[in-house]
Amino acid sequence: MVGVGSYFRRLRLFRRNARLYLLYLLLSSVAFGVYALLFNFYVISLGYDEAFLGRLLSAQSVAGLLGALPAGWGVSSPC
C-alpha cells in the first residue's frame, strides 16, 4: 500500500491545527454514521417498515434542501 503510506507521510507535513481539524472531521463523520445507523434501527424497532423509513429519510433531505436554498440566496444577495 504505497498510496496510504505516502498519504500519511504527507499528512505529517501539515501544521498541527490542520491535522487536528482532519481528525475532528474523521471522528465527527464516524459519529454521524453511527447515529444514522442507530436511528434506522430505532425507527424499525418502533414497528415501522422500511418504506416508511425511506420516506422519513427522504423528507429529511427535502427539508434540508428547502432550508438551504433560501439561506444560499440570502447569503449571495448584496446588502
N, C-alpha and C positions, 0 to 999 in steps of 0.2 A: 504494500500500500504506500507507494511513493507519494501519491497525492495528499494523503492525510498527514503524513509526516511533514511534507512541505508546507501544508496549511498551518500546522501548529508551530513550525519554525517561524513563519511569517507573523503569526499571532503574537509571538513573544516580542516582536519589534514594535508593536503598538504601545502607546502610553498606558499607564495604569488605569486611568479613567475610562479609556476605550475598552480595555479588557473587562473591567467591571461592568460596563454597560452591556457588552456582549453576553456576559454571564447572567446579568439580570434578564435579558431578553430570552435566553435559553430557559432559565428557571420559570419565568412567567408563562412562557409558551407551554411548558410541561404541565404547570399547574392548571392552566386553562383547559388543556386536553383532558386531564383527569376530571376536572369539574364537568366538562361536557359529557364524558362517558358516564359519570355517576348520575348526572341529570337525566340522561336517557334511560338508565336502569330504574331511576326513581319513577319516571312517568310510566314506564311499563309495569312497575310493581303496583301502581295505583289502579291497574286494571285496564288502562287504555291500550289500544292496539297500535301497531307500527304505522298504520295510515294516519292516525291522529298525531302521532309523534312527528311524522313528516310534515303535516300541515302546521304544527306548532313551530317547528324549526324554520319552516318557510315564512311564517308570519313574523318571526323574529328578524329574519333577513330583510323582509319588506319594510318592517318598521325602522330598521337601521337605515335603509335607503331613503325612506321618506323623511327621516330626520337629517340625513347628511346632505341632501340636495339643497334645502333652504340654507343650511349652515354654510355650504360652499358658496352659494350665491351671495350670502351676506358678507362673507369674508372677501370675496373678489370685487365687490362693488366699491367704487370710490366714495369716500366720505366728504 
